[in-house]
Amino acid sequence: MIDKTLQVKIKATEEFIEYWIKLQDLYKQALGEKEKSKVNADVFFSTKDMVNLKFEAWMDVLRFSTKEKFTKGYCFYEIFSLEDIFTVSDFKKEKIADAWENSFIFIYGILARAKKKKTRLDNINGFFYNLKKIFNRGGK
């Protein structure tokens, strides 16, 4: 049995992971610069806005309600709420670092559960396929 909805969720999650990793890389680049480059900060913020839209679309694919989006996605919103990279306090930087970690735990948890479910469905399909072959051959 092929679950098309499940396949869409897996694909959307894998795509979102790519965007999320890229955003984190841009954040680290902009934050780690010795000379505060407005160019890299601008690239980060424009990418952040695009990834925010991708996040909302991904949440819709996962069929999360508005309440679930907020409660499960709090770590994402912590990052999306960044207004300035260079004037962020050390406390806020730690909070953002925790948000990145929690967001990856959340994303990979979703992906792992979806892939596990797909494996279970694939195994069931294999079982029924073999059962059908046995019945079609008359038990031979």
Residue pairs with C-beta under 8 A, 6 or more apart in sequence:
1 121
1 124
1 125
2 121
2 125
3 117
3 118
3 121
6 114
6 117
6 118
6 121
7 118
8 61
9 61
9 62
9 110
9 114
10 111
10 114
10 115
10 118
12 57
12 58
12 61
12 62
13 58
13 62
13 107
13 110
13 111
13 114
14 111
15 54
15 58
16 54
16 55
16 58
16 107
17 107
17 108
17 111
19 50
19 51
19 54
20 51
20 103
20 104
20 107
22 47
22 51
23 44
23 47
23 48
23 51
23 79
24 100
26 40
26 43
26 44
26 47
27 44
27 79
27 85
27 96
27 100
29 40
29 44
30 37
30 40
30 41
30 43
30 44
30 85
31 85
31 88
31 93
33 40
36 86
41 84
41 85
41 86
44 85
45 82
48 79
48 80
48 82
52 80
55 73
55 76
55 80
56 69
59 68
59 69
59 73
62 110
64 72
64 73
70 77
72 106
73 106
75 98
75 99
75 100
75 102
75 103
75 106
76 99
76 103
78 95
78 96
78 99
79 96
79 99
79 100
79 103
82 88
82 96
88 96
